[in-house]
Amino acid sequence: MTLFLLLVIVAIVLGLIGWVVHGLGYLLVIGVVVLVADIVFGLVRLARRPRRRRIR
């Protein structure tokens, strides 16, 4: 979970730097790619988690 949050923060920072400094547009692209990859990774981990059965 810590790695997930760290990657989200890195993606946001790279995106902001790329947006503010117009000559570094590739940082915005890298930030978006990292953010999308991170979200996909989180969804895959969530889907692979074993589900608990309810006992009544």
CHARMM-style PDB file with segment names, atoms N, HN, CA, C and O in Angstrom:
ATOM      1  N   MET     1       0.819  -1.188   0.000  1.00  0.00      PROA
ATOM      2  CA  MET     1       0.000   0.000   0.000  1.00  0.00      PROA
ATOM      3  C   MET     1       0.867   1.257   0.000  1.00  0.00      PROA
ATOM      4  O   MET     1       0.513   2.255  -0.628  1.00  0.00      PROA
ATOM      5  N   THR     2       1.975   1.213   0.686  1.00  0.00      PROA
ATOM      6  HN  THR     2       2.262   0.402   1.196  1.00  0.00      PROA
ATOM      7  CA  THR     2       2.873   2.362   0.721  1.00  0.00      PROA
ATOM      8  C   THR     2       3.447   2.633  -0.656  1.00  0.00      PROA
ATOM      9  O   THR     2       3.551   3.787  -1.072  1.00  0.00      PROA
ATOM     10  N   LEU     3       3.821   1.579  -1.365  1.00  0.00      PROA
ATOM     11  HN  LEU     3       3.737   0.641  -1.027  1.00  0.00      PROA
ATOM     12  CA  LEU     3       4.361   1.733  -2.709  1.00  0.00      PROA
ATOM     13  C   LEU     3       3.310   2.351  -3.631  1.00  0.00      PROA
ATOM     14  O   LEU     3       3.629   3.207  -4.457  1.00  0.00      PROA
ATOM     15  N   PHE     4       2.075   1.921  -3.491  1.00  0.00      PROA
ATOM     16  HN  PHE     4       1.816   1.226  -2.820  1.00  0.00      PROA
ATOM     17  CA  PHE     4       0.970   2.463  -4.292  1.00  0.00      PROA
ATOM     18  C   PHE     4       0.843   3.966  -4.076  1.00  0.00      PROA
ATOM     19  O   PHE     4       0.760   4.726  -5.040  1.00  0.00      PROA
ATOM     20  N   LEU     5       0.827   4.396  -2.831  1.00  0.00      PROA
ATOM     21  HN  LEU     5       0.894   3.778  -2.047  1.00  0.00      PROA
ATOM     22  CA  LEU     5       0.682   5.819  -2.529  1.00  0.00      PROA
ATOM     23  C   LEU     5       1.895   6.618  -2.993  1.00  0.00      PROA
ATOM     24  O   LEU     5       1.754   7.746  -3.464  1.00  0.00      PROA
ATOM     25  N   LEU     6       3.076   6.040  -2.862  1.00  0.00      PROA
ATOM     26  HN  LEU     6       3.191   5.123  -2.480  1.00  0.00      PROA
ATOM     27  CA  LEU     6       4.286   6.718  -3.321  1.00  0.00      PROA
ATOM     28  C   LEU     6       4.250   6.926  -4.828  1.00  0.00      PROA
ATOM     29  O   LEU     6       4.622   7.995  -5.313  1.00  0.00      PROA
ATOM     30  N   LEU     7       3.810   5.926  -5.567  1.00  0.00      PROA
ATOM     31  HN  LEU     7       3.509   5.058  -5.173  1.00  0.00      PROA
ATOM     32  CA  LEU     7       3.741   6.058  -7.020  1.00  0.00      PROA
ATOM     33  C   LEU     7       2.680   7.074  -7.436  1.00  0.00      PROA
ATOM     34  O   LEU     7       2.862   7.787  -8.423  1.00  0.00      PROA
ATOM     35  N   VAL     8       1.588   7.147  -6.703  1.00  0.00      PROA
ATOM     36  HN  VAL     8       1.440   6.568  -5.902  1.00  0.00      PROA
ATOM     37  CA  VAL     8       0.569   8.157  -7.003  1.00  0.00      PROA
ATOM     38  C   VAL     8       1.145   9.550  -6.785  1.00  0.00      PROA
ATOM     39  O   VAL     8       0.930  10.441  -7.607  1.00  0.00      PROA
ATOM     40  N   ILE     9       1.863   9.748  -5.706  1.00  0.00      PROA
ATOM     41  HN  ILE     9       2.037   9.024  -5.038  1.00  0.00      PROA
ATOM     42  CA  ILE     9       2.466  11.052  -5.423  1.00  0.00      PROA
ATOM     43  C   ILE     9       3.492  11.412  -6.493  1.00  0.00      PROA
ATOM     44  O   ILE     9       3.535  12.554  -6.950  1.00  0.00      PROA
ATOM     45  N   VAL    10       4.316  10.449  -6.894  1.00  0.00      PROA
ATOM     46  HN  VAL    10       4.281   9.521  -6.523  1.00  0.00      PROA
ATOM     47  CA  VAL    10       5.317  10.697  -7.944  1.00  0.00      PROA
ATOM     48  C   VAL    10       4.622  11.079  -9.245  1.00  0.00      PROA
ATOM     49  O   VAL    10       5.051  12.009  -9.928  1.00  0.00      PROA
ATOM     50  N   ALA    11       3.554  10.368  -9.591  1.00  0.00      PROA
ATOM     51  HN  ALA    11       3.205   9.613  -9.036  1.00  0.00      PROA
ATOM     52  CA  ALA    11       2.840  10.674 -10.832  1.00  0.00      PROA
ATOM     53  C   ALA    11       2.249  12.075 -10.792  1.00  0.00      PROA
ATOM     54  O   ALA    11       2.296  12.792 -11.792  1.00  0.00      PROA
ATOM     55  N   ILE    12       1.699  12.474  -9.662  1.00  0.00      PROA
ATOM     56  HN  ILE    12       1.661  11.892  -8.850  1.00  0.00      PROA
ATOM     57  CA  ILE    12       1.113  13.809  -9.542  1.00  0.00      PROA
ATOM     58  C   ILE    12       2.192  14.881  -9.636  1.00  0.00      PROA
ATOM     59  O   ILE    12       2.005  15.891 -10.314  1.00  0.00      PROA
ATOM     60  N   VAL    13       3.310  14.668  -8.965  1.00  0.00      PROA
ATOM     61  HN  VAL    13       3.462  13.847  -8.415  1.00  0.00      PROA
ATOM     62  CA  VAL    13       4.398  15.654  -9.002  1.00  0.00      PROA
ATOM     63  C   VAL    13       4.959  15.787 -10.416  1.00  0.00      PROA
ATOM     64  O   VAL    13       5.168  16.900 -10.897  1.00  0.00      PROA
ATOM     65  N   LEU    14       5.204  14.650 -11.087  1.00  0.00      PROA
ATOM     66  HN  LEU    14       5.034  13.746 -10.696  1.00  0.00      PROA
ATOM     67  CA  LEU    14       5.713  14.719 -12.461  1.00  0.00      PROA
ATOM     68  C   LEU    14       4.712  15.411 -13.379  1.00  0.00      PROA
ATOM     69  O   LEU    14       5.099  16.187 -14.253  1.00  0.00      PROA
ATOM     70  N   GLY    15       3.443  15.134 -13.182  1.00  0.00      PROA
ATOM     71  HN  GLY    15       3.129  14.504 -12.472  1.00  0.00      PROA
ATOM     72  CA  GLY    15       2.425  15.786 -13.992  1.00  0.00      PROA
ATOM     73  C   GLY    15       2.387  17.283 -13.767  1.00  0.00      PROA
ATOM     74  O   GLY    15       2.259  18.052 -14.720  1.00  0.00      PROA
ATOM     75  N   LEU    16       2.496  17.706 -12.517  1.00  0.00      PROA
ATOM     76  HN  LEU    16       2.599  17.081 -11.743  1.00  0.00      PROA
ATOM     77  CA  LEU    16       2.484  19.144 -12.221  1.00  0.00      PROA
ATOM     78  C   LEU    16       3.712  19.838 -12.797  1.00  0.00      PROA
ATOM     79  O   LEU    16       3.606  20.929 -13.359  1.00  0.00      PROA
ATOM     80  N   ILE    17       4.872  19.212 -12.660  1.00  0.00      PROA
ATOM     81  HN  ILE    17       4.958  18.327 -12.204  1.00  0.00      PROA
ATOM     82  CA  ILE    17       6.099  19.815 -13.215  1.00  0.00      PROA
ATOM     83  C   ILE    17       5.985  19.916 -14.731  1.00  0.00      PROA
ATOM     84  O   ILE    17       6.334  20.940 -15.318  1.00  0.00      PROA
ATOM     85  N   GLY    18       5.499  18.858 -15.360  1.00  0.00      PROA
ATOM     86  HN  GLY    18       5.215  18.026 -14.884  1.00  0.00      PROA
ATOM     87  CA  GLY    18       5.348  18.877 -16.809  1.00  0.00      PROA
ATOM     88  C   GLY    18       4.334  19.895 -17.283  1.00  0.00      PROA
ATOM     89  O   GLY    18       4.475  20.445 -18.375  1.00  0.00      PROA
ATOM     90  N   TRP    19       3.314  20.156 -16.481  1.00  0.00      PROA
ATOM     91  HN  TRP    19       3.200  19.709 -15.594  1.00  0.00      PROA
ATOM     92  CA  TRP    19       2.287  21.118 -16.851  1.00  0.00      PROA
ATOM     93  C   TRP    19       2.776  22.554 -16.654  1.00  0.00      PROA
ATOM     94  O   TRP    19       2.506  23.425 -17.481  1.00  0.00      PROA
ATOM     95  N   VAL    20       3.495  22.795 -15.559  1.00  0.00      PROA
ATOM     96  HN  VAL    20       3.714  22.087 -14.887  1.00  0.00      PROA
ATOM     97  CA  VAL    20       3.971  24.143 -15.257  1.00  0.00      PROA
ATOM     98  C   VAL    20       5.081  24.553 -16.217  1.00  0.00      PROA
ATOM     99  O   VAL    20       5.055  25.661 -16.753  1.00  0.00      PROA
ATOM    100  N   VAL    21       6.046  23.684 -16.438  1.00  0.00      PROA
ATOM    101  HN  VAL    21       6.068  22.784 -16.003  1.00  0.00      PROA
ATOM    102  CA  VAL    21       7.169  23.975 -17.340  1.00  0.00      PROA
ATOM    103  C   VAL    21       6.780  23.413 -18.705  1.00  0.00      PROA
ATOM    104  O   VAL    21       6.852  22.206 -18.934  1.00  0.00      PROA
ATOM    105  N   HSD    22       6.379  24.278 -19.585  1.00  0.00      PROA
ATOM    106  HN  HSD    22       6.321  25.259 -19.400  1.00  0.00      PROA
ATOM    107  CA  HSD    22       5.817  23.832 -20.864  1.00  0.00      PROA
ATOM    108  C   HSD    22       6.821  23.072 -21.720  1.00  0.00      PROA
ATOM    109  O   HSD    22       6.418  22.272 -22.563  1.00  0.00      PROA
ATOM    110  N   GLY    23       8.098  23.295 -21.529  1.00  0.00      PROA
ATOM    111  HN  GLY    23       8.425  23.946 -20.843  1.00  0.00      PROA
ATOM    112  CA  GLY    23       9.109  22.592 -22.306  1.00  0.00      PROA
ATOM    113  C   GLY    23       9.304  21.152 -21.851  1.00  0.00      PROA
ATOM    114  O   GLY    23       9.953  20.367 -22.541  1.00  0.00      PROA
ATOM    115  N   LEU    24       8.740  20.797 -20.683  1.00  0.00      PROA
ATOM    116  HN  LEU    24       8.213  21.435 -20.123  1.00  0.00      PROA
ATOM    117  CA  LEU    24       8.906  19.447 -20.168  1.00  0.00      PROA
ATOM    118  C   LEU    24       7.595  18.672 -20.250  1.00  0.00      PROA
ATOM    119  O   LEU    24       7.190  18.027 -19.282  1.00  0.00      PROA
ATOM    120  N   GLY    25       6.948  18.732 -21.373  1.00  0.00      PROA
ATOM    121  HN  GLY    25       7.276  19.255 -22.159  1.00  0.00      PROA
ATOM    122  CA  GLY    25       5.670  18.058 -21.563  1.00  0.00      PROA
ATOM    123  C   GLY    25       5.780  16.549 -21.430  1.00  0.00      PROA
ATOM    124  O   GLY    25       4.810  15.870 -21.094  1.00  0.00      PROA
ATOM    125  N   TYR    26       6.984  16.027 -21.701  1.00  0.00      PROA
ATOM    126  HN  TYR    26       7.772  16.578 -21.975  1.00  0.00      PROA
ATOM    127  CA  TYR    26       7.165  14.579 -21.580  1.00  0.00      PROA
ATOM    128  C   TYR    26       7.020  14.124 -20.129  1.00  0.00      PROA
ATOM    129  O   TYR    26       6.652  12.974 -19.886  1.00  0.00      PROA
ATOM    130  N   LEU    27       7.300  14.990 -19.165  1.00  0.00      PROA
ATOM    131  HN  LEU    27       7.600  15.924 -19.362  1.00  0.00      PROA
ATOM    132  CA  LEU    27       7.094  14.623 -17.764  1.00  0.00      PROA
ATOM    133  C   LEU    27       5.618  14.453 -17.456  1.00  0.00      PROA
ATOM    134  O   LEU    27       5.242  13.597 -16.655  1.00  0.00      PROA
ATOM    135  N   LEU    28       4.784  15.261 -18.087  1.00  0.00      PROA
ATOM    136  HN  LEU    28       5.089  15.956 -18.738  1.00  0.00      PROA
ATOM    137  CA  LEU    28       3.342  15.107 -17.924  1.00  0.00      PROA
ATOM    138  C   LEU    28       2.899  13.749 -18.464  1.00  0.00      PROA
ATOM    139  O   LEU    28       2.098  13.055 -17.839  1.00  0.00      PROA
ATOM    140  N   VAL    29       3.421  13.382 -19.617  1.00  0.00      PROA
ATOM    141  HN  VAL    29       4.072  13.946 -20.125  1.00  0.00      PROA
ATOM    142  CA  VAL    29       3.080  12.081 -20.210  1.00  0.00      PROA
ATOM    143  C   VAL    29       3.566  10.943 -19.319  1.00  0.00      PROA
ATOM    144  O   VAL    29       2.832   9.979 -19.102  1.00  0.00      PROA
ATOM    145  N   ILE    30       4.785  11.036 -18.803  1.00  0.00      PROA
ATOM    146  HN  ILE    30       5.381  11.820 -18.979  1.00  0.00      PROA
ATOM    147  CA  ILE    30       5.323  10.010 -17.916  1.00  0.00      PROA
ATOM    148  C   ILE    30       4.481   9.915 -16.646  1.00  0.00      PROA
ATOM    149  O   ILE    30       4.190   8.816 -16.174  1.00  0.00      PROA
ATOM    150  N   GLY    31       4.092  11.055 -16.095  1.00  0.00      PROA
ATOM    151  HN  GLY    31       4.328  11.948 -16.479  1.00  0.00      PROA
ATOM    152  CA  GLY    31       3.259  11.066 -14.895  1.00  0.00      PROA
ATOM    153  C   GLY    31       1.919  10.394 -15.123  1.00  0.00      PROA
ATOM    154  O   GLY    31       1.450   9.639 -14.272  1.00  0.00      PROA
ATOM    155  N   VAL    32       1.298  10.661 -16.263  1.00  0.00      PROA
ATOM    156  HN  VAL    32       1.679  11.275 -16.954  1.00  0.00      PROA
ATOM    157  CA  VAL    32       0.015  10.038 -16.579  1.00  0.00      PROA
ATOM    158  C   VAL    32       0.179   8.537 -16.759  1.00  0.00      PROA
ATOM    159  O   VAL    32      -0.649   7.761 -16.280  1.00  0.00      PROA
ATOM    160  N   VAL    33       1.239   8.119 -17.445  1.00  0.00      PROA
ATOM    161  HN  VAL    33       1.912   8.749 -17.834  1.00  0.00      PROA
ATOM    162  CA  VAL    33       1.493   6.687 -17.652  1.00  0.00      PROA
ATOM    163  C   VAL    33       1.726   5.981 -16.320  1.00  0.00      PROA
ATOM    164  O   VAL    33       1.205   4.888 -16.098  1.00  0.00      PROA
ATOM    165  N   VAL    34       2.506   6.599 -15.434  1.00  0.00      PROA
ATOM    166  HN  VAL    34       2.929   7.487 -15.614  1.00  0.00      PROA
ATOM    167  CA  VAL    34       2.753   6.005 -14.117  1.00  0.00      PROA
ATOM    168  C   VAL    34       1.457   5.912 -13.321  1.00  0.00      PROA
ATOM    169  O   VAL    34       1.211   4.906 -12.655  1.00  0.00      PROA
ATOM    170  N   LEU    35       0.633   6.943 -13.382  1.00  0.00      PROA
ATOM    171  HN  LEU    35       0.833   7.760 -13.923  1.00  0.00      PROA
ATOM    172  CA  LEU    35      -0.633   6.928 -12.650  1.00  0.00      PROA
ATOM    173  C   LEU    35      -1.567   5.840 -13.171  1.00  0.00      PROA
ATOM    174  O   LEU    35      -2.179   5.124 -12.379  1.00  0.00      PROA
ATOM    175  N   VAL    36      -1.685   5.707 -14.479  1.00  0.00      PROA
ATOM    176  HN  VAL    36      -1.187   6.289 -15.123  1.00  0.00      PROA
ATOM    177  CA  VAL    36      -2.549   4.677 -15.056  1.00  0.00      PROA
ATOM    178  C   VAL    36      -2.025   3.287 -14.716  1.00  0.00      PROA
ATOM    179  O   VAL    36      -2.802   2.401 -14.359  1.00  0.00      PROA
ATOM    180  N   ALA    37      -0.705   3.088 -14.825  1.00  0.00      PROA
ATOM    181  HN  ALA    37      -0.074   3.807 -15.116  1.00  0.00      PROA
ATOM    182  CA  ALA    37      -0.129   1.788 -14.490  1.00  0.00      PROA
ATOM    183  C   ALA    37      -0.348   1.455 -13.022  1.00  0.00      PROA
ATOM    184  O   ALA    37      -0.588   0.301 -12.668  1.00  0.00      PROA
ATOM    185  N   ASP    38      -0.266   2.467 -12.175  1.00  0.00      PROA
ATOM    186  HN  ASP    38      -0.071   3.405 -12.462  1.00  0.00      PROA
ATOM    187  CA  ASP    38      -0.469   2.264 -10.750  1.00  0.00      PROA
ATOM    188  C   ASP    38      -1.917   1.887 -10.439  1.00  0.00      PROA
ATOM    189  O   ASP    38      -2.173   1.018  -9.606  1.00  0.00      PROA
ATOM    190  N   ILE    39      -2.844   2.533 -11.101  1.00  0.00      PROA
ATOM    191  HN  ILE    39      -2.636   3.239 -11.778  1.00  0.00      PROA
ATOM    192  CA  ILE    39      -4.260   2.205 -10.892  1.00  0.00      PROA
ATOM    193  C   ILE    39      -4.558   0.794 -11.376  1.00  0.00      PROA
ATOM    194  O   ILE    39      -5.275   0.050 -10.708  1.00  0.00      PROA
ATOM    195  N   VAL    40      -4.013   0.417 -12.535  1.00  0.00      PROA
ATOM    196  HN  VAL    40      -3.430   1.022 -13.077  1.00  0.00      PROA
ATOM    197  CA  VAL    40      -4.210  -0.943 -13.048  1.00  0.00      PROA
ATOM    198  C   VAL    40      -3.616  -1.961 -12.081  1.00  0.00      PROA
ATOM    199  O   VAL    40      -4.234  -2.988 -11.797  1.00  0.00      PROA
ATOM    200  N   PHE    41      -2.418  -1.678 -11.576  1.00  0.00      PROA
ATOM    201  HN  PHE    41      -1.916  -0.844 -11.806  1.00  0.00      PROA
ATOM    202  CA  PHE    41      -1.770  -2.573 -10.620  1.00  0.00      PROA
ATOM    203  C   PHE    41      -2.628  -2.737  -9.364  1.00  0.00      PROA
ATOM    204  O   PHE    41      -2.787  -3.849  -8.859  1.00  0.00      PROA
ATOM    205  N   GLY    42      -3.171  -1.646  -8.869  1.00  0.00      PROA
ATOM    206  HN  GLY    42      -3.041  -0.743  -9.279  1.00  0.00      PROA
ATOM    207  CA  GLY    42      -4.030  -1.710  -7.682  1.00  0.00      PROA
ATOM    208  C   GLY    42      -5.302  -2.499  -7.928  1.00  0.00      PROA
ATOM    209  O   GLY    42      -5.739  -3.258  -7.063  1.00  0.00      PROA
ATOM    210  N   LEU    43      -5.902  -2.327  -9.100  1.00  0.00      PROA
ATOM    211  HN  LEU    43      -5.548  -1.709  -9.803  1.00  0.00      PROA
ATOM    212  CA  LEU    43      -7.112  -3.075  -9.424  1.00  0.00      PROA
ATOM    213  C   LEU    43      -6.835  -4.575  -9.570  1.00  0.00      PROA
ATOM    214  O   LEU    43      -7.647  -5.406  -9.161  1.00  0.00      PROA
ATOM    215  N   VAL    44      -5.684  -4.911 -10.154  1.00  0.00      PROA
ATOM    216  HN  VAL    44      -5.025  -4.237 -10.486  1.00  0.00      PROA
ATOM    217  CA  VAL    44      -5.317  -6.328 -10.297  1.00  0.00      PROA
ATOM    218  C   VAL    44      -5.110  -6.949  -8.923  1.00  0.00      PROA
ATOM    219  O   VAL    44      -5.561  -8.068  -8.676  1.00  0.00      PROA
ATOM    220  N   ARG    45      -4.438  -6.244  -8.032  1.00  0.00      PROA
ATOM    221  HN  ARG    45      -4.072  -5.335  -8.232  1.00  0.00      PROA
ATOM    222  CA  ARG    45      -4.235  -6.771  -6.677  1.00  0.00      PROA
ATOM    223  C   ARG    45      -5.553  -6.935  -5.948  1.00  0.00      PROA
ATOM    224  O   ARG    45      -5.749  -7.903  -5.213  1.00  0.00      PROA
ATOM    225  N   LEU    46      -6.455  -5.990  -6.150  1.00  0.00      PROA
ATOM    226  HN  LEU    46      -6.296  -5.204  -6.747  1.00  0.00      PROA
ATOM    227  CA  LEU    46      -7.759  -6.059  -5.504  1.00  0.00      PROA
ATOM    228  C   LEU    46      -8.575  -7.233  -6.040  1.00  0.00      PROA
ATOM    229  O   LEU    46      -9.276  -7.901  -5.281  1.00  0.00      PROA
ATOM    230  N   ALA    47      -8.484  -7.481  -7.332  1.00  0.00      PROA
ATOM    231  HN  ALA    47      -7.914  -6.938  -7.948  1.00  0.00      PROA
ATOM    232  CA  ALA    47      -9.242  -8.574  -7.950  1.00  0.00      PROA
ATOM    233  C   ALA    47      -8.682  -9.942  -7.560  1.00  0.00      PROA
ATOM    234  O   ALA    47      -9.436 -10.912  -7.484  1.00  0.00      PROA
ATOM    235  N   ARG    48      -7.386 -10.035  -7.313  1.00  0.00      PROA
ATOM    236  HN  ARG    48      -6.774  -9.247  -7.375  1.00  0.00      PROA
ATOM    237  CA  ARG    48      -6.765 -11.315  -6.995  1.00  0.00      PROA
ATOM    238  C   ARG    48      -6.866 -11.667  -5.517  1.00  0.00      PROA
ATOM    239  O   ARG    48      -6.533 -12.784  -5.122  1.00  0.00      PROA
ATOM    240  N   ARG    49      -7.322 -10.724  -4.698  1.00  0.00      PROA
ATOM    241  HN  ARG    49      -7.592  -9.816  -5.019  1.00  0.00      PROA
ATOM    242  CA  ARG    49      -7.444 -10.970  -3.260  1.00  0.00      PROA
ATOM    243  C   ARG    49      -8.551 -11.997  -3.022  1.00  0.00      PROA
ATOM    244  O   ARG    49      -9.649 -11.860  -3.562  1.00  0.00      PROA
ATOM    245  N   PRO    50      -8.269 -13.019  -2.221  1.00  0.00      PROA
ATOM    246  CA  PRO    50      -9.324 -14.009  -1.952  1.00  0.00      PROA
ATOM    247  C   PRO    50     -10.474 -13.365  -1.177  1.00  0.00      PROA
ATOM    248  O   PRO    50     -10.263 -12.559  -0.271  1.00  0.00      PROA
ATOM    249  N   ARG    51     -11.663 -13.733  -1.551  1.00  0.00      PROA
ATOM    250  HN  ARG    51     -11.834 -14.387  -2.287  1.00  0.00      PROA
ATOM    251  CA  ARG    51     -12.838 -13.152  -0.904  1.00  0.00      PROA
ATOM    252  C   ARG    51     -13.242 -14.004   0.285  1.00  0.00      PROA
ATOM    253  O   ARG    51     -13.164 -15.232   0.243  1.00  0.00      PROA
ATOM    254  N   ARG    52     -13.668 -13.344   1.330  1.00  0.00      PROA
ATOM    255  HN  ARG    52     -13.731 -12.347   1.364  1.00  0.00      PROA
ATOM    256  CA  ARG    52     -14.094 -14.052   2.533  1.00  0.00      PROA
ATOM    257  C   ARG    52     -15.542 -14.482   2.384  1.00  0.00      PROA
ATOM    258  O   ARG    52     -16.368 -13.755   1.831  1.00  0.00      PROA
ATOM    259  N   ARG    53     -15.835 -15.657   2.880  1.00  0.00      PROA
ATOM    260  HN  ARG    53     -15.165 -16.248   3.330  1.00  0.00      PROA
ATOM    261  CA  ARG    53     -17.212 -16.140   2.845  1.00  0.00      PROA
ATOM    262  C   ARG    53     -17.914 -15.712   4.127  1.00  0.00      PROA
ATOM    263  O   ARG    53     -17.329 -15.730   5.210  1.00  0.00      PROA
ATOM    264  N   ARG    54     -19.150 -15.335   3.987  1.00  0.00      PROA
ATOM    265  HN  ARG    54     -19.625 -15.320   3.107  1.00  0.00      PROA
ATOM    266  CA  ARG    54     -19.939 -14.983   5.157  1.00  0.00      PROA
ATOM    267  C   ARG    54     -20.479 -16.238   5.814  1.00  0.00      PROA
ATOM    268  O   ARG    54     -21.001 -17.131   5.147  1.00  0.00      PROA
ATOM    269  N   ILE    55     -20.349 -16.291   7.092  1.00  0.00      PROA
ATOM    270  HN  ILE    55     -19.925 -15.566   7.634  1.00  0.00      PROA
ATOM    271  CA  ILE    55     -20.897 -17.420   7.859  1.00  0.00      PROA
ATOM    272  C   ILE    55     -22.072 -16.880   8.647  1.00  0.00      PROA
ATOM    273  O   ILE    55     -21.935 -15.930   9.418  1.00  0.00      PROA
ATOM    274  N   ARG    56     -23.220 -17.487   8.448  1.00  0.00      PROA
ATOM    275  HN  ARG    56     -23.331 -18.258   7.822  1.00  0.00      PROA
ATOM    276  CA  ARG    56     -24.414 -17.010   9.155  1.00  0.00      PROA
ATOM    277  C   ARG    56     -24.676 -17.819  10.383  1.00  0.00      PROA
ATOM    278  OT1 ARG    56     -25.641 -17.558  11.100  1.00  0.00      PROA
TER     279      ARG     56
END
